[in-house]
Amino acid sequence: MPLIIALIGFFLIKGIFQLPFYLRQWKASLLVALFTSLAVVPLITILYHETSLDFTFVYAGMILADIVVLNLLVQNNWWKAVPAAFIVNTIAILFFFIGNG
């Protein structure tokens, strides 16, 4: 999958599926979705194509990074950040694996 399609896909997935959790802070939520997509997609693309790293660790790292970023930048609420990060990153990593075979 081309990198630009992966970036757009991750941004749309994160933006849409985070929205129910952070409806009042939708601008900050979309900004976090853009920021994390720009940071994560090139990294996981390189890791997927150039290494034989187990993606369970990458998936866990994506979830932890999103939890921290959502908690610090959008709203200081762990009860929203944990399920939002888990759901969003599960759908995003499935999109990544389907697109890359």
C-alpha positions as CSV (number, residue, x, y, z in Angstrom):
1,M,0.0,0.0,0.0
2,P,1.4,3.4,-0.8
3,L,2.3,5.6,2.1
4,I,-0.1,8.4,1.3
5,I,-3.0,6.0,1.3
6,A,-1.9,4.6,4.6
7,L,-1.6,8.1,6.1
8,I,-5.1,9.1,4.9
9,G,-6.6,5.8,6.0
10,F,-5.1,6.1,9.5
11,F,-6.2,9.7,9.8
12,L,-9.7,8.9,8.8
13,I,-9.9,5.8,11.0
14,K,-8.5,7.6,14.0
15,G,-10.6,10.8,13.4
16,I,-13.9,8.9,12.9
17,F,-13.6,6.3,15.7
18,Q,-12.2,8.8,18.3
19,L,-15.0,11.2,17.7
20,P,-17.6,9.5,20.0
21,F,-15.1,9.5,22.9
22,Y,-14.1,13.2,22.5
23,L,-17.1,14.9,20.9
24,R,-16.7,18.2,22.8
25,Q,-13.0,18.3,22.0
26,W,-13.3,17.3,18.4
27,K,-10.7,19.8,17.1
28,A,-8.1,18.6,19.5
29,S,-9.0,15.0,18.8
30,L,-8.6,15.5,15.0
31,L,-5.3,17.2,15.6
32,V,-4.1,14.3,17.7
33,A,-5.3,11.8,15.0
34,L,-3.3,13.7,12.4
35,F,-0.2,14.0,14.6
36,T,-0.2,10.3,15.6
37,S,-0.9,9.2,12.0
38,L,2.1,11.2,10.7
39,A,4.3,9.8,13.4
40,V,3.2,6.1,13.3
41,V,2.5,5.2,9.7
42,P,6.0,5.8,8.3
43,L,7.5,4.0,11.3
44,I,5.4,0.9,11.1
45,T,5.7,0.8,7.3
46,I,9.5,0.7,7.6
47,L,9.3,-1.9,10.4
48,Y,6.9,-4.1,8.4
49,H,8.9,-4.1,5.2
50,E,12.5,-4.0,6.5
51,T,12.5,-6.1,9.7
52,S,11.1,-9.3,11.0
53,L,9.9,-7.7,14.2
54,D,6.8,-9.2,15.9
55,F,4.0,-6.7,15.4
56,T,2.4,-7.5,18.8
57,F,5.0,-5.2,20.4
58,V,4.4,-2.5,17.8
59,Y,0.6,-2.8,18.3
60,A,1.1,-2.5,22.1
61,G,3.4,0.5,21.6
62,M,0.9,2.2,19.4
63,I,-1.8,1.8,22.0
64,L,0.4,3.1,24.8
65,A,1.5,6.1,22.8
66,D,-2.1,7.0,21.9
67,I,-3.2,6.6,25.5
68,V,-0.5,9.0,26.7
69,V,-1.1,11.5,23.9
70,L,-4.9,11.5,24.3
71,N,-4.6,11.8,28.0
72,L,-2.1,14.7,27.9
73,L,-3.3,16.7,24.9
74,V,-7.1,16.2,24.6
75,Q,-8.6,15.5,28.0
76,N,-7.1,14.2,31.3
77,N,-9.4,11.2,31.5
78,W,-7.9,7.6,31.5
79,W,-11.4,6.1,31.2
80,K,-11.8,7.6,27.8
81,A,-8.2,7.3,26.5
82,V,-7.8,3.6,27.1
83,P,-10.9,2.3,25.2
84,A,-10.5,4.9,22.5
85,A,-6.9,4.0,21.9
86,F,-7.6,0.3,21.9
87,I,-10.5,0.4,19.5
88,V,-8.9,3.0,17.1
89,N,-5.5,1.2,16.9
90,T,-7.1,-2.2,16.5
91,I,-9.1,-1.0,13.5
92,A,-6.0,0.9,12.1
93,I,-3.7,-2.1,12.4
94,L,-6.2,-4.3,10.7
95,F,-6.4,-1.7,7.9
96,F,-2.6,-1.7,7.7
97,F,-2.4,-5.5,7.5
98,I,-5.2,-5.8,4.9
99,G,-3.5,-3.2,2.8
100,N,-0.1,-4.7,3.0
101,G,-1.0,-8.3,2.7
